[in-house]
């Protein structure tokens, strides 16, 4: 027979992940997050090659941003 807790103090609702953050960020094993940079997909003729190379690189979270991302993506 199973025993179920009847006290509401032991039950917490599940947290929801932030959908927009889920689509933009990926977590890394070291606890940081990575994302692609915006502005690389279109209207590229007016951008310099150096700027396009910078936009194609990966961006990483840092400092307080990492703390906020861990709250937005709890699982």
N, C-alpha and C positions, 0 to 999 in steps of 0.2 A: 504494500500500500504506500502511496506517495503522501508526503506531508507538505501541505501548501501553507505558506505564510499568509495570515489574514491581516496582519498589520500593514497599514498603508505607508508607514514610515520606512519599510524595507523595499518598497517599489518605487523606482524612478523611471520616468519616460525615456525612451531612447532619444539620442540627439540626432538632429538632421544635418547632413553635410550640405554645404552651400553649393548649389548647382553651378553657378557661374565660376566659382573657384575650382570646382571639380573639372570643368572643361579647360581651364587655362593652366593649371599647375599640376606637377607630378612630384611626389615625395621621393626623397633619396634615402639610402640606408643610413647616412650620417645625420639625419634629422633636418637637413635643409630641403628646400623646394626649388624646382627649376621650371622655367617657362620659355616659350619662344617670344621674340620681340615683335611688336606690332609694326605695320607699315612696310612690310617687305613684299607684299603680294601684288600690288598694282600701282599704277602711276610711277613707274620706275625710270622712265626716260629722263626725267628732270633731276634724278638723284645721282650723285657721284658714285663711282665704283667703290670708293672707300666707305661711303655711307651705307651702301647696300651690303657690303661685307660685314659691317658692324651690326646691321639689322638682322643678318642671318645667324648671328651667334646666339648662344644660349644665355639667358639671364638667370641669376640665382638670387634667392631671398637672403636678407641679412638683418640681423638685430631684431628690432621690434616687429618687423614684418614677418619673421619666422614665427614669433609668438602668436601673432594674429592669425596666421595661416593654420597653425595647429588647432586653434579654436574653431575655425571655419571647416576644417577637415578632420573631425575627431577620430575617424576610423580608417 
